[in-house]
Amino acid sequence: MSKRVPRVGIGGPVGSGKTMLIEQMVPVLYSRGYRAGIISNDVVSKEDADRMRKNLAMEKGIVPEDLVVGLATGGCPHTAVREDPSMNISAVEEMEARHPELDLIIIESGGDNITTTFSPALADYFIYIVDVSGGDRYPRKRGLGIESCDLLVINKTDLAPHVGADLSIMERDAKTVRKDRPFVFVNCRAGQGVSKVADHIVRDVLFELPPKAVKKAR
């Protein structure tokens, strides 16, 4: 029987930066000696998985190509990660069986609204990402994703001056809504703040695993 690899779910609205967060975060984890597989959900296409395979496997060579899997769920993005995650669980278990050396499996949800959550049968840790271009009201809109995730990520901080968003308001509201749960500001395109996201994963998910010697993917 294959070992159960820790699983991190990443959800958020379309265009919030889920894929780019993964593309920036996996190299940071890799540099610390942790190896990750990726499962990307979308309703119809596998575009995000193809992009990550190109960027992380073909160009950077830090993730083998077969460790970036795209799933076309064909329905509501919520269903595949929450109500009936069987498709994702099967993909995760297959990845675990083929790659027992993995330290982490990242599961990207299809993009939708602020109600996304992950079934505890699928993900051990849940990151929800929103972006500043949606306005500084985002945190106080609440929603299951914003309120219940283990880590809230607020992306595209560089756009704040251009869309009239006040980061101090977002910080205040995130503290109010989430109480003691953590949140971080990031600019994924520039890689700013991504190491803080990796810090949370290492501390909260991978804390029992010693980092391995870093090796290039073949």
Salt bridges, closest charged atoms under 4 A:
GLU23 OE1 - ARG51 NH2 2.86
ASP50 OD1 - ARG53 NH1 2.90
GLU59 OE2 - LYS54 NZ 2.51
ASP66 OD2 - HIS99 NE2 2.98
GLU83 OE2 - ARG82 NH2 2.97
GLU94 OE2 - ARG98 NH2 3.05
GLU96 OE2 - ARG7 NH2 3.39
GLU101 OE2 - HIS99 ND1 3.02
ASP103 OD1 - LYS212 NZ 2.29
ASP112 OD2 - HIS78 NE2 2.94
ASP124 OD2 - ARG4 NH1 2.81
GLU147 OE2 - ARG142 NH1 3.16
GLU171 OE2 - LYS175 NZ 3.64
ASP173 OD2 - ARG140 NH1 2.81
ASP173 OD1 - ARG172 NE 2.99
ASP199 OD1 - ARG32 NH1 2.78
ASP204 OD2 - HIS200 ND1 3.80
ASP204 OD1 - ARG203 NE 3.61
